[in-house]
Amino acid sequence: MIIGKVIIVEGKTDKKRLEKIIAEPVEIICTHGTLSMRKLEDIYHQAGDADVYIFVDEDASGKKLRSQLRSEFPNAVHLYTRRSYTEIARTPYEYLMKILRDAHIQVNEAVIL
């Protein structure tokens, strides 16, 4: 069980992108796009009492996933990229850092990207 912060993302690319800039211990869990009941239960148990953040793409599949996660994690903080970027993987690092800072997640300002 994780104590602290958990960010739920769609895929490995999203996870790797966030790992490059987050400067505190945060568990990043990938849904791999689809969300079966078993996967949902696994995520729920992994998250435990941690603060949960949901950060998925701004496309149709991301919005569907966000809706599913919203019902399972009603107290989660929802993070959004701009619609013009569509995906976390296409969001500039500087903007990702702003989103994370605004959510009180420490970022490594010294990362040269």
All heavy atoms as an XYZ file, in Angstrom:
915
protein
N       0.841     -1.186      0.000
C       0.000      0.000      0.000
C       0.885      1.248      0.000
O       1.887      1.308      0.686
C      -0.917     -0.004      1.214
C      -1.969      1.068      1.141
S      -3.199      0.947      2.450
C      -3.917     -0.630      2.108
N       0.495      2.223     -0.770
C       1.276      3.437     -0.956
C       0.746      4.528     -0.025
O      -0.456      4.717      0.100
C       1.150      3.915     -2.423
C       1.674      2.838     -3.366
C       1.877      5.219     -2.621
C       1.258      3.024     -4.793
N       1.665      5.224      0.610
C       1.290      6.399      1.396
C       1.930      7.585      0.691
O       3.113      7.571      0.382
C       1.826      6.305      2.848
C       1.327      5.030      3.515
C       1.455      7.534      3.634
C      -0.158      4.942      3.714
N       1.176      8.614      0.424
C       1.717      9.776     -0.266
C       0.841     10.166     -1.433
O      -0.344     10.409     -1.266
N       1.444     10.196     -2.620
C       0.727     10.642     -3.811
C       0.808      9.596     -4.910
O       1.833      8.955     -5.102
C       1.315     11.956     -4.318
C       1.165     13.094     -3.327
C       1.823     14.353     -3.822
C       1.699     15.447     -2.768
N       2.477     16.635     -3.125
N      -0.306      9.467     -5.629
C      -0.407      8.560     -6.766
C      -0.978      9.347     -7.940
O      -1.970     10.065     -7.778
C      -1.352      7.375     -6.447
C      -1.662      6.569     -7.696
C      -0.762      6.483     -5.374
N      -0.351      9.213     -9.092
C      -0.896      9.807    -10.319
C      -1.275      8.652    -11.237
O      -0.456      7.771    -11.517
C       0.119     10.719    -11.024
C       0.567     11.861    -10.105
C      -0.498     11.283    -12.319
C       1.646     12.743    -10.699
N      -2.516      8.663    -11.681
C      -2.992      7.643    -12.618
C      -2.930      8.233    -14.024
O      -3.505      9.302    -14.283
C      -4.429      7.202    -12.282
C      -4.483      6.625    -10.859
C      -4.922      6.170    -13.297
C      -5.885      6.354    -10.355
N      -2.203      7.546    -14.911
C      -2.055      7.979    -16.304
C      -2.463      6.825    -17.224
O      -2.673      5.708    -16.766
C      -0.601      8.425    -16.613
C      -0.204      9.623    -15.767
C       0.392      7.287    -16.426
N      -2.507      7.114    -18.517
C      -2.903      6.073    -19.465
C      -1.777      5.112    -19.822
O      -1.959      3.906    -19.778
C      -3.471      6.709    -20.736
C      -4.837      7.315    -20.509
C      -5.400      7.940    -21.766
O      -5.840      7.183    -22.649
O      -5.394      9.183    -21.848
N      -0.630      5.638    -20.213
C       0.397      4.742    -20.733
C       1.802      5.012    -20.238
O       2.069      5.965    -19.514
N       2.729      4.150    -20.686
C       4.130      4.216    -20.270
C       4.796      5.519    -20.693
O       5.647      6.046    -19.987
C       4.917      3.048    -20.868
C       4.626      1.713    -20.249
C       5.569      0.675    -20.855
C       4.944     -0.689    -20.825
N       5.771     -1.677    -21.512
N       4.452      6.021    -21.877
C       5.045      7.266    -22.354
C       4.686      8.412    -21.421
O       5.541      9.234    -21.086
C       4.569      7.582    -23.790
O       4.848      6.455    -24.618
C       5.253      8.808    -24.347
N       3.429      8.452    -20.989
C       2.992      9.481    -20.042
C       3.771      9.356    -18.738
O       4.257     10.347    -18.184
C       1.493      9.353    -19.742
C       0.635      9.443    -20.996
O       1.044     10.112    -21.957
O      -0.456      8.844    -20.994
N       3.889      8.135    -18.262
C       4.597      7.875    -16.999
C       6.050      8.334    -17.095
O       6.540      9.047    -16.219
C       4.527      6.381    -16.664
C       5.249      6.015    -15.391
C       5.118      4.537    -15.067
C       5.864      4.197    -13.791
N       5.664      2.811    -13.379
N       6.744      7.955    -18.153
C       8.154      8.320    -18.316
C       8.336      9.828    -18.400
O       9.286     10.383    -17.853
C       8.740      7.639    -19.551
C       8.955      6.159    -19.349
C       9.516      5.512    -20.589
C       9.667      4.018    -20.362
N      10.141      3.314    -21.545
N       7.417     10.491    -19.078
C       7.487     11.947    -19.213
C       7.363     12.629    -17.856
O       8.110     13.557    -17.546
C       6.362     12.408    -20.136
C       6.817     13.365    -21.168
C       5.765     13.591    -22.217
N       5.782     14.969    -22.607
C       6.732     15.514    -23.339
N       7.742     14.789    -23.765
N       6.699     16.785    -23.652
N       6.425     12.167    -17.047
C       6.241     12.763    -15.725
C       7.395     12.423    -14.788
O       7.820     13.273    -13.997
C       4.904     12.316    -15.127
C       3.651     12.802    -15.856
C       2.402     12.258    -15.177
C       3.606     14.321    -15.945
N       7.908     11.203    -14.884
C       9.024     10.802    -14.015
C      10.243     11.696    -14.211
O      11.001     11.929    -13.271
C       9.413      9.344    -14.278
C       8.444      8.353    -13.688
C       8.766      6.910    -14.053
O       9.439      6.655    -15.071
O       8.318      6.033    -13.299
N      10.431     12.210    -15.425
C      11.582     13.070    -15.710
C      11.543     14.380    -14.933
O      12.587     14.967    -14.673
C      11.645     13.408    -17.210
C      12.150     12.307    -18.069
C      12.262     12.795    -19.499
C      12.749     11.686    -20.406
N      12.881     12.129    -21.788
N      10.344     14.849    -14.597
C      10.252     16.193    -14.012
C       9.743     16.229    -12.573
O       9.845     17.258    -11.921
C       9.382     17.123    -14.893
C       7.974     16.561    -15.086
C      10.075     17.363    -16.232
C       7.027     17.476    -15.838
N       9.216     15.126    -12.057
C       8.708     15.117    -10.677
C       9.880     14.943     -9.722
O      10.718     14.067     -9.904
C       7.649     14.012    -10.484
C       6.391     14.370    -11.284
C       7.308     13.846     -9.008
C       5.304     13.319    -11.252
N       9.905     15.788     -8.675
C      11.041     15.815     -7.749
C      10.680     15.315     -6.352
O      11.344     15.657     -5.391
C      11.593     17.236     -7.678
N       9.638     14.535     -6.229
C       9.273     13.959     -4.933
C       8.790     12.535     -5.182
O       8.466     12.178     -6.311
C       8.199     14.796     -4.238
C       6.856     14.801     -4.943
C       5.796     15.565     -4.160
O       5.300     15.032     -3.165
O       5.478     16.695     -4.562
N       8.739     11.714     -4.124
C       8.261     10.345     -4.319
C       6.773     10.320     -4.673
O       5.932     10.698     -3.865
C       8.491      9.668     -2.971
C       9.354     10.590     -2.193
C       9.180     11.951     -2.758
N       6.487      9.924     -5.900
C       5.112      9.815     -6.388
C       5.010      8.502     -7.150
O       5.852      8.213     -8.004
C       4.738     10.991     -7.324
C       3.377     10.786     -7.953
C       4.783     12.313     -6.578
N       4.001      7.718     -6.845
C       3.762      6.475     -7.588
C       2.923      6.825     -8.815
O       1.867      7.449     -8.695
C       3.019      5.476     -6.706
C       2.774      4.153     -7.365
C       4.026      3.294     -7.491
O       4.991      3.527     -6.753
O       4.005      2.391     -8.340
N       3.397      6.440     -9.986
C       2.652      6.694    -11.218
C       2.144      5.350    -11.722
O       2.929      4.442    -11.993
C       3.516      7.401    -12.273
C       4.048      8.726    -11.706
C       2.705      7.641    -13.549
C       5.048      9.429    -12.604
N       0.832      5.237    -11.820
C       0.189      3.984    -12.222
C      -0.393      4.143    -13.621
O      -1.146      5.085    -13.878
C      -0.931      3.603    -11.229
C      -0.353      3.425     -9.816
C      -1.650      2.338    -11.687
C      -1.414      3.241     -8.743
N      -0.068      3.201    -14.501
C      -0.595      3.210    -15.872
C      -1.829      2.327    -15.974
O      -1.840      1.211    -15.462
C       0.442      2.669    -16.852
S       1.950      3.613    -16.943
N      -2.839      2.815    -16.673
C      -4.025      1.996    -16.942
C      -3.875      1.242    -18.252
O      -4.616      0.315    -18.511
C      -5.295      2.855    -17.043
O      -5.174      3.705    -18.190
C      -5.528      3.665    -15.784
N      -2.949      1.675    -19.084
C      -2.744      1.107    -20.421
C      -4.007      1.260    -21.269
O      -4.345      0.381    -22.062
C      -2.257     -0.344    -20.346
C      -1.001     -0.480    -19.555
N       0.217     -0.035    -20.005
C      -0.779     -0.973    -18.307
C       1.136     -0.259    -19.093
N       0.562     -0.821    -18.048
N      -4.685      2.383    -21.072
C      -5.820      2.734    -21.922
C      -7.153      2.168    -21.513
O      -8.110      2.894    -21.352
N      -7.226      0.884    -21.335
C      -8.506      0.261    -21.003
C      -8.572     -0.001    -19.500
O      -7.556     -0.112    -18.834
C      -8.698     -1.062    -21.755
O      -7.605     -1.924    -21.442
C      -8.755     -0.826    -23.253
N      -9.785     -0.130    -19.015
C      -9.954     -0.282    -17.575
C     -10.979     -1.360    -17.268
O     -12.174     -1.108    -17.244
C     -10.402      1.062    -16.985
C     -10.185      1.263    -15.508
C      -8.722      1.095    -15.128
C     -10.648      2.636    -15.098
N     -10.472     -2.567    -17.052
C     -11.356     -3.662    -16.649
C     -11.644     -3.531    -15.160
O     -10.966     -2.790    -14.448
C     -10.670     -5.008    -16.921
O      -9.531     -5.154    -16.076
N     -12.621     -4.271    -14.682
C     -12.939     -4.248    -13.249
C     -11.730     -4.721    -12.440
O     -11.430     -4.165    -11.389
C     -14.158     -5.118    -12.939
C     -15.470     -4.458    -13.327
S     -15.680     -2.795    -12.640
C     -15.823     -3.154    -10.901
N     -11.037     -5.716    -12.933
C      -9.858     -6.237    -12.228
C      -8.766     -5.171    -12.136
O      -8.164     -4.974    -11.090
C      -9.332     -7.488    -12.921
C      -8.091     -8.054    -12.254
C      -7.892     -9.515    -12.607
N      -6.632    -10.035    -12.158
C      -6.356    -10.349    -10.890
N      -7.261    -10.186     -9.964
N      -5.167    -10.830    -10.573
N      -8.508     -4.492    -13.251
C      -7.488     -3.435    -13.266
C      -7.895     -2.310    -12.323
O      -7.067     -1.772    -11.587
C      -7.290     -2.918    -14.690
C      -6.253     -1.835    -14.814
C      -4.862     -2.343    -14.517
C      -3.833     -1.254    -14.740
N      -2.496     -1.650    -14.305
N      -9.158     -1.959    -12.324
C      -9.666     -0.907    -11.452
C      -9.463     -1.284     -9.987
O      -9.020     -0.466     -9.176
C     -11.149     -0.667    -11.748
C     -11.782      0.572    -11.165
C     -11.038      1.823    -11.579
C     -13.228      0.665    -11.619
N      -9.757     -2.524     -9.646
C      -9.545     -3.002     -8.274
C      -8.068     -2.956     -7.907
O      -7.716     -2.559     -6.794
C     -10.074     -4.432     -8.114
C     -11.581     -4.519     -8.088
C     -12.075     -5.963     -8.035
O     -11.297     -6.865     -7.648
O     -13.250     -6.178     -8.381
N      -7.196     -3.354     -8.833
C      -5.756     -3.309     -8.586
C      -5.296     -1.878     -8.296
O      -4.529     -1.641     -7.361
C      -4.965     -3.864     -9.782
C      -5.099     -5.370     -9.942
O      -5.588     -6.036     -8.997
O      -4.738     -5.876    -11.020
N      -5.760     -0.940     -9.103
C      -5.388      0.466     -8.912
C      -5.900      0.966     -7.568
O      -5.184      1.632     -6.827
C      -5.931      1.348    -10.065
C      -5.224      0.991    -11.375
C      -5.751      2.830     -9.748
C      -5.845      1.617    -12.599
N      -7.128      0.617     -7.259
C      -7.738      1.043     -5.997
C      -6.926      0.532     -4.803
O      -6.639      1.278     -3.869
C      -9.187      0.551     -5.922
C      -9.954      1.102     -4.764
C     -10.457      2.396     -4.802
C     -10.179      0.341     -3.623
C     -11.155      2.919     -3.724
C     -10.871      0.848     -2.546
C     -11.364      2.143     -2.605
O     -12.040      2.661     -1.537
N      -6.527     -0.722     -4.857
C      -5.736     -1.303     -3.758
C      -4.325     -0.720     -3.720
O      -3.786     -0.496     -2.638
C      -5.701     -2.831     -3.847
C      -7.012     -3.450     -3.501
N      -7.577     -3.382     -2.253
C      -7.896     -4.127     -4.259
C      -8.749     -3.996     -2.244
N      -8.973     -4.462     -3.461
N      -3.743     -0.472     -4.882
C      -2.410      0.141     -4.929
C      -2.442      1.546     -4.327
O      -1.531      1.919     -3.603
C      -1.913      0.257     -6.374
C      -1.192     -0.954     -6.891
C      -0.631     -0.672     -8.267
O      -1.350     -0.734     -9.249
N       0.639     -0.347     -8.331
N      -3.460      2.300     -4.639
C      -3.542      3.683     -4.186
C      -3.736      3.776     -2.675
O      -3.200      4.669     -2.026
C      -4.672      4.408     -4.914
N      -4.500      2.852     -2.113
C      -4.712      2.857     -0.672
C      -5.207      4.197     -0.161
O      -6.173      4.744     -0.670
N      -4.488      4.759      0.815
C      -4.861      6.039      1.422
C      -4.124      7.226      0.808
O      -4.160      8.328      1.354
C      -4.585      6.000      2.932
C      -5.505      5.026      3.649
O      -6.638      4.828      3.172
O      -5.077      4.457      4.671
N      -3.441      7.001     -0.289
C      -2.664      8.070     -0.921
C      -3.579      9.130     -1.532
O      -4.759      8.878     -1.806
C      -1.763      7.486     -2.010
N      -3.020     10.325     -1.732
C      -3.716     11.360     -2.491
C      -3.661     10.942     -3.951
O      -2.570     10.696     -4.484
C      -3.032     12.717     -2.318
C      -3.124     13.237     -0.891
O      -4.098     12.889     -0.187
O      -2.224     13.997     -0.476
N      -4.814     10.864     -4.594
C      -4.880     10.378     -5.971
C      -5.085     11.545     -6.936
O      -5.928     12.412     -6.727
C      -6.026      9.345     -6.148
C      -6.156      8.918     -7.601
C      -5.788      8.141     -5.243
N      -4.277     11.536     -7.990
C      -4.362     12.510     -9.073
C      -4.653     11.739    -10.350
O      -4.030     10.702    -10.597
C      -3.047     13.279     -9.232
C      -2.670     14.072     -8.008
C      -2.072     13.461     -6.914
C      -2.922     15.440     -7.943
C      -1.724     14.188     -5.779
C      -2.588     16.173     -6.816
C      -1.990     15.536     -5.746
O      -1.654     16.256     -4.623
N      -5.571     12.243    -11.142
C      -5.905     11.601    -12.414
C      -5.457     12.546    -13.522
O      -5.903     13.697    -13.586
C      -7.416     11.294    -12.504
C      -7.792     10.289    -11.406
C      -7.776     10.772    -13.893
C      -9.266     10.060    -11.235
N      -4.550     12.049    -14.365
C      -3.978     12.881    -15.420
C      -3.981     12.068    -16.702
O      -3.089     11.274    -16.968
C      -2.563     13.284    -15.025
C      -2.000     14.460    -15.788
C      -2.765     15.193    -16.670
C      -0.683     14.827    -15.600
C      -2.235     16.281    -17.357
C      -0.129     15.902    -16.265
C      -0.906     16.638    -17.147
N      -5.040     12.220    -17.486
C      -5.199     11.461    -18.726
C      -5.314     12.423    -19.904
O      -5.487     13.629    -19.727
C      -6.428     10.516    -18.658
C      -6.217      9.444    -17.600
C      -7.708     11.276    -18.384
N      -5.229     11.871    -21.100
C      -5.272     12.674    -22.323
C      -6.624     13.362    -22.505
O      -7.633     12.941    -21.938
C      -4.969     11.798    -23.532
C      -3.550     11.234    -23.516
O      -2.690     11.784    -22.801
O      -3.307     10.240    -24.216
N      -6.610     14.386    -23.324
C      -7.830     15.141    -23.618
C      -8.473     14.682    -24.925
O      -9.041     15.479    -25.658
C      -7.512     16.646    -23.689
C      -7.304     17.283    -22.332
C      -8.541     17.182    -21.454
O      -9.632     17.568    -21.891
O      -8.409     16.707    -20.321
N      -8.386     13.397    -25.212
C      -9.047     12.835    -26.384
C     -10.246     12.008    -25.914
O     -10.516     11.922    -24.718
C      -8.077     12.008    -27.237
C      -7.401     10.882    -26.459
O      -7.824     10.585    -25.309
O      -6.446     10.301    -26.980
N     -10.955     11.409    -26.844
C     -12.178     10.667    -26.501
C     -11.896      9.535    -25.514
O     -12.627      9.355    -24.531
C     -12.844     10.131    -27.757
N     -10.831      8.759    -25.751
C     -10.547      7.641    -24.852
C     -10.115      8.133    -23.472
O     -10.462      7.532    -22.456
C      -9.502      6.705    -25.456
O      -8.284      7.378    -25.649
N      -9.375      9.246    -23.424
C      -8.970      9.816    -22.149
C     -10.155     10.316    -21.347
O     -10.236     10.124    -20.131
N     -11.097     10.946    -22.035
C     -12.297     11.453    -21.348
C     -13.152     10.310    -20.808
O     -13.709     10.398    -19.718
C     -13.093     12.357    -22.287
C     -12.379     13.671    -22.543
C     -13.120     14.538    -23.521
C     -12.330     15.812    -23.782
N     -12.999     16.702    -24.707
N     -13.238      9.225    -21.564
C     -13.993      8.053    -21.109
C     -13.329      7.459    -19.865
O     -13.991      7.130    -18.882
C     -14.079      7.013    -22.224
C     -14.830      5.769    -21.823
C     -14.845      4.737    -22.941
C     -15.531      3.473    -22.468
N     -15.391      2.380    -23.423
N     -12.013      7.341    -19.918
C     -11.256      6.797    -18.795
C     -11.412      7.697    -17.566
O     -11.633      7.221    -16.457
C      -9.779      6.668    -19.177
C      -8.841      6.128    -18.106
C      -9.275      4.738    -17.658
C      -7.420      6.103    -18.644
N     -11.323      9.011    -17.758
C     -11.485      9.953    -16.653
C     -12.850      9.765    -15.992
O     -12.969      9.773    -14.774
C     -11.324     11.390    -17.152
C     -11.374     12.411    -16.026
C     -11.247     13.840    -16.537
N     -10.011     14.115    -17.222
C      -8.862     14.403    -16.637
N      -8.778     14.410    -15.318
N      -7.787     14.673    -17.353
N     -13.875      9.578    -16.795
C     -15.218      9.379    -16.270
C     -15.294      8.119    -15.406
O     -15.888      8.130    -14.317
C     -16.207      9.299    -17.434
O     -17.493      9.049    -16.955
N     -14.683      7.045    -15.879
C     -14.665      5.796    -15.103
C     -13.915      5.990    -13.785
O     -14.362      5.542    -12.735
C     -13.984      4.680    -15.903
C     -14.775      4.183    -17.081
C     -13.972      3.166    -17.869
O     -12.963      3.499    -18.502
N     -14.407      1.920    -17.826
N     -12.773      6.650    -13.855
C     -11.955      6.853    -12.660
C     -12.619      7.809    -11.669
O     -12.470      7.662    -10.465
C     -10.569      7.372    -13.053
C      -9.683      6.366    -13.780
C      -8.464      7.051    -14.379
C      -9.267      5.238    -12.851
N     -13.348      8.776    -12.196
C     -14.031      9.742    -11.332
C     -15.007      9.039    -10.388
O     -15.101      9.378     -9.214
C     -14.767     10.784    -12.174
C     -15.484     11.830    -11.335
C     -16.138     12.909    -12.184
N     -15.113     13.878    -12.535
C     -14.800     14.236    -13.772
N     -15.428     13.708    -14.795
N     -13.854     15.121    -14.000
N     -15.717      8.037    -10.880
C     -16.683      7.344    -10.022
C     -15.989      6.467     -8.990
O     -16.475      6.308     -7.876
C     -17.671      6.525    -10.858
O     -16.991      5.523    -11.570
N     -14.823      5.921     -9.330
C     -14.092      5.064     -8.399
C     -13.274      5.868     -7.384
O     -13.087      5.438     -6.256
C     -13.164      4.124     -9.174
C     -12.579      3.020     -8.352
C     -13.610      2.059     -7.780
O     -14.615      1.763     -8.439
O     -13.388      1.585     -6.647
N     -12.802      7.036     -7.809
C     -11.979      7.894     -6.950
C     -12.620      9.285     -6.861
O     -12.115     10.249     -7.446
C     -10.556      8.010     -7.509
C      -9.822      6.712     -7.573
C      -9.775      5.976     -8.743
C      -9.166      6.206     -6.458
C      -9.095      4.769     -8.813
C      -8.482      5.003     -6.509
C      -8.449      4.277     -7.688
N     -13.740      9.405     -6.142
C     -14.475     10.671     -6.121
C     -13.694     11.841     -5.510
O     -13.990     13.004     -5.807
C     -15.721     10.354     -5.290
C     -15.369      9.138     -4.506
C     -14.369      8.384     -5.319
N     -12.685     11.555     -4.699
C     -11.907     12.624     -4.072
C     -10.610     12.934     -4.816
O      -9.805     13.736     -4.335
C     -11.593     12.259     -2.613
C     -12.853     12.134     -1.791
O     -13.797     12.900     -1.967
N     -12.892     11.152     -0.908
N     -10.404     12.311     -5.957
C      -9.176     12.519     -6.720
C      -9.106     13.944     -7.254
O     -10.120     14.578     -7.540
C      -9.098     11.536     -7.880
N      -7.885     14.415     -7.406
C      -7.630     15.703     -8.044
C      -7.434     15.421     -9.531
O      -6.645     14.553     -9.906
C      -6.364     16.366     -7.453
C      -6.027     17.642     -8.202
C      -6.546     16.627     -5.963
N      -8.168     16.150    -10.357
C      -8.068     15.945    -11.803
C      -7.135     16.980    -12.408
O      -7.314     18.174    -12.208
C      -9.456     16.022    -12.453
C     -10.310     14.857    -12.092
N     -10.432     13.760    -12.896
C     -11.038     14.591    -10.979
C     -11.221     12.868    -12.310
N     -11.593     13.361    -11.143
N      -6.147     16.495    -13.137
C      -5.189     17.350    -13.828
C      -5.495     17.289    -15.321
O      -5.816     16.224    -15.843
C      -3.761     16.867    -13.562
C      -3.367     16.694    -12.086
C      -1.954     16.136    -11.977
C      -3.504     17.990    -11.322
N      -5.381     18.439    -15.976
C      -5.750     18.523    -17.390
C      -4.648     19.208    -18.186
O      -4.121     20.236    -17.766
C      -7.022     19.366    -17.569
C      -8.241     18.803    -16.893
C      -8.516     19.093    -15.557
C      -9.134     18.001    -17.592
C      -9.658     18.588    -14.935
C     -10.269     17.488    -16.980
C     -10.518     17.788    -15.650
O     -11.645     17.282    -15.037
N      -4.342     18.654    -19.351
C      -3.504     19.364    -20.297
C      -4.430     20.190    -21.193
O      -5.650     20.034    -21.142
C      -2.622     18.402    -21.119
O      -1.688     19.190    -21.866
C      -3.434     17.516    -22.048
N      -3.862     21.025    -22.003
C      -4.683     21.821    -22.925
C      -5.238     20.921    -24.022
O      -4.571     19.993    -24.478
C      -3.836     22.910    -23.571
C      -3.465     24.011    -22.644
C      -2.741     25.108    -23.398
N      -2.382     26.163    -22.477
C      -1.373     26.988    -22.666
N      -0.624     26.885    -23.749
N      -1.118     27.921    -21.788
N      -6.440     21.239    -24.461
C      -7.038     20.461    -25.561
C      -6.175     20.511    -26.807
O      -6.122     19.550    -27.573
C      -8.430     21.008    -25.903
C      -9.470     20.568    -24.934
C     -10.861     20.931    -25.446
N     -11.782     20.848    -24.342
C     -12.742     21.706    -24.100
N     -12.929     22.729    -24.901
N     -13.526     21.563    -23.069
N      -5.507     21.642    -27.016
C      -4.670     21.776    -28.220
C      -3.491     20.792    -28.217
O      -2.997     20.413    -29.272
C      -4.161     23.209    -28.363
O      -3.396     23.577    -27.229
N      -3.027     20.374    -27.043
C      -1.946     19.383    -26.965
C      -2.492     17.959    -27.071
O      -1.776     17.044    -27.415
C      -1.159     19.513    -25.659
C      -0.466     20.837    -25.485
C      -0.470     21.477    -24.257
C       0.195     21.468    -26.539
C       0.165     22.691    -24.074
C       0.825     22.684    -26.372
C       0.810     23.296    -25.135
O       1.430     24.491    -24.957
N      -3.737     17.770    -26.740
C      -4.451     16.491    -26.797
C      -3.911     15.447    -25.832
O      -4.657     14.857    -25.086
C      -4.469     15.887    -28.216
O      -4.852     16.889    -29.139
C      -5.437     14.733    -28.315
N      -2.609     15.199    -25.859
C      -2.015     14.114    -25.078
C      -0.945     14.637    -24.126
O      -0.263     15.616    -24.426
C      -1.345     13.107    -26.010
C      -2.247     12.495    -27.031
C      -1.487     11.648    -28.035
O      -0.236     11.597    -27.989
O      -2.153     11.029    -28.873
N      -0.764     13.934    -23.026
C       0.318     14.261    -22.102
C       1.652     14.143    -22.833
O       2.545     14.967    -22.671
C       0.276     13.335    -20.867
C      -0.992     13.611    -20.063
C       1.517     13.516    -20.003
C      -1.287     12.587    -18.990
N       1.776     13.128    -23.671
C       3.021     12.881    -24.399
C       3.382     14.026    -25.350
O       4.552     14.183    -25.699
C       2.928     11.571    -25.173
N       2.419     14.835    -25.741
C       2.669     15.955    -26.653
C       2.672     17.303    -25.936
O       2.853     18.337    -26.568
C       1.630     15.949    -27.764
C       1.821     14.756    -28.680
C       0.744     14.612    -29.712
N       0.386     15.859    -30.369
C      -0.664     16.001    -31.156
N      -1.448     14.973    -31.392
N      -0.937     17.160    -31.707
N       2.459     17.277    -24.634
C       2.445     18.513    -23.853
C       3.886     18.922    -23.537
O       4.663     18.098    -23.055
C       1.670     18.304    -22.529
O       0.333     17.890    -22.843
C       1.629     19.577    -21.707
N       4.246     20.167    -23.811
C       5.614     20.613    -23.502
C       5.933     20.445    -22.012
O       5.060     20.630    -21.154
C       5.600     22.095    -23.883
C       4.473     22.235    -24.857
C       3.452     21.221    -24.446
N       7.183     20.113    -21.730
C       7.598     19.902    -20.339
C       7.302     21.119    -19.459
O       6.884     20.973    -18.316
C       9.090     19.564    -20.258
C       9.401     18.141    -20.626
C      10.067     17.832    -21.795
C       9.034     17.095    -19.781
C      10.364     16.513    -22.133
C       9.322     15.771    -20.110
C       9.980     15.497    -21.278
O      10.265     14.192    -21.608
N       7.521     22.312    -19.994
C       7.290     23.520    -19.205
C       5.833     23.598    -18.739
O       5.549     23.995    -17.611
C       7.646     24.780    -20.012
C       9.110     24.880    -20.381
C       9.490     24.039    -21.611
O       8.594     23.509    -22.315
O      10.707     23.887    -21.849
N       4.911     23.226    -19.618
C       3.499     23.278    -19.256
C       3.143     22.149    -18.282
O       2.354     22.347    -17.351
C       2.613     23.236    -20.508
C       1.172     23.592    -20.199
C       0.836     24.880    -19.801
C       0.170     22.643    -20.267
C      -0.472     25.219    -19.488
C      -1.144     22.971    -19.960
C      -1.451     24.262    -19.577
O      -2.753     24.582    -19.257
N       3.732     20.969    -18.478
C       3.520     19.874    -17.522
C       3.988     20.289    -16.129
O       3.330     20.010    -15.127
C       4.275     18.616    -17.963
C       3.707     17.845    -19.149
C       4.648     16.713    -19.535
C       2.317     17.318    -18.860
N       5.128     20.970    -16.069
C       5.655     21.425    -14.787
C       4.685     22.402    -14.112
O       4.468     22.329    -12.906
C       7.036     22.052    -14.966
C       8.083     21.035    -15.358
S       9.636     21.792    -15.841
C      10.562     21.530    -14.352
N       4.096     23.278    -14.895
C       3.126     24.229    -14.343
C       1.911     23.491    -13.771
O       1.452     23.791    -12.670
C       2.681     25.224    -15.419
C       1.643     26.216    -14.904
C       0.991     26.995    -16.020
C      -0.061     27.957    -15.561
N      -0.914     27.568    -14.464
N       1.397     22.521    -14.515
C       0.239     21.737    -14.059
C       0.564     21.051    -12.737
O      -0.231     21.085    -11.791
C      -0.167     20.688    -15.129
C      -0.690     21.383    -16.385
C      -1.199     19.707    -14.568
C      -0.783     20.463    -17.600
N       1.730     20.440    -12.658
C       2.129     19.722    -11.450
C       2.360     20.682    -10.280
O       1.913     20.420     -9.156
C       3.377     18.887    -11.713
C       3.184     17.737    -12.718
C       4.523     17.143    -13.114
C       2.250     16.677    -12.158
N       3.035     21.796    -10.532
C       3.247     22.789     -9.459
C       1.918     23.286     -8.917
O       1.731     23.420     -7.707
C       4.069     23.978     -9.971
C       5.562     23.768     -9.958
C       6.306     25.084    -10.179
N       5.880     25.784    -11.378
C       6.435     25.663    -12.573
N       7.461     24.847    -12.752
N       5.987     26.343    -13.601
N       0.986     23.571     -9.821
C      -0.342     24.055     -9.403
C      -1.069     23.026     -8.544
O      -1.925     23.376     -7.742
C      -1.198     24.416    -10.621
C      -0.712     25.689    -11.317
O       0.163     26.390    -10.761
O      -1.198     25.960    -12.433
N      -0.722     21.745     -8.701
C      -1.332     20.664     -7.918
C      -0.493     20.336     -6.673
O      -0.740     19.339     -6.006
C      -1.484     19.416     -8.786
N       0.496     21.176     -6.388
C       1.362     21.008     -5.212
C       2.198     19.736     -5.279
O       2.440     19.078     -4.271
C       0.558     21.082     -3.914
C      -0.279     22.318     -3.826
N       0.254     23.559     -3.617
C      -1.612     22.491     -3.979
C      -0.715     24.466     -3.631
N      -1.854     23.841     -3.856
N       2.631     19.407     -6.493
C       3.562     18.303     -6.697
C       4.901     18.941     -7.062
O       4.967     19.761     -7.988
C       3.080     17.348     -7.813
C       1.764     16.684     -7.382
C       4.146     16.299     -8.127
C       1.085     15.877     -8.470
N       5.933     18.587     -6.323
C       7.246     19.193     -6.542
C       7.837     18.740     -7.869
O       7.783     17.556     -8.211
C       8.194     18.805     -5.411
C       7.793     19.351     -4.070
C       8.679     18.819     -2.962
O       9.773     18.315     -3.196
N       8.199     18.911     -1.741
N       8.375     19.713     -8.590
C       9.030     19.413     -9.860
C      10.490     19.842     -9.791
O      10.855     20.691     -8.989
C       8.329     20.094    -11.062
C       6.930     19.556    -11.249
C       8.311     21.598    -10.907
N      11.296     19.220    -10.607
C      12.707     19.539    -10.657
C      12.907     20.679    -11.655
O      12.983     20.444    -12.857
C      13.507     18.294    -11.054
C      14.988     18.534    -11.001
O      15.455     19.653    -10.818
N      15.743     17.469    -11.170
N      13.007     21.898    -11.139
C      13.156     23.081    -11.990
C      14.482     23.071    -12.746
O      14.623     23.775    -13.732
C      13.054     24.345    -11.134
C      11.769     24.492    -10.361
C      10.571     24.834    -11.219
O      10.725     25.213    -12.387
O       9.450     24.718    -10.696
N      15.454     22.308    -12.255
C      16.775     22.304    -12.861
C      16.883     21.378    -14.067
O      17.917     21.361    -14.732
C      17.824     21.915    -11.820
N      15.829     20.625    -14.328
C      15.884     19.711    -15.475
C      16.015     20.520    -16.754
O      15.238     21.428    -17.021
C      14.612     18.821    -15.543
C      14.595     18.016    -16.834
C      14.548     17.920    -14.345
N      17.047     20.202    -17.509
C      17.238     20.874    -18.793
C      16.604     20.006    -19.852
O      16.987     18.854    -20.051
C      18.738     21.097    -19.097
C      19.334     22.006    -18.020
C      18.926     21.685    -20.480
C      20.839     22.136    -18.086
N      15.590     20.554    -20.482
C      14.795     19.754    -21.404
C      14.970     20.211    -22.827
O      15.081     21.302    -23.165
C      13.317     19.828    -20.999
C      13.092     19.482    -19.521
C      11.716     19.887    -19.089
C      13.274     18.002    -19.315
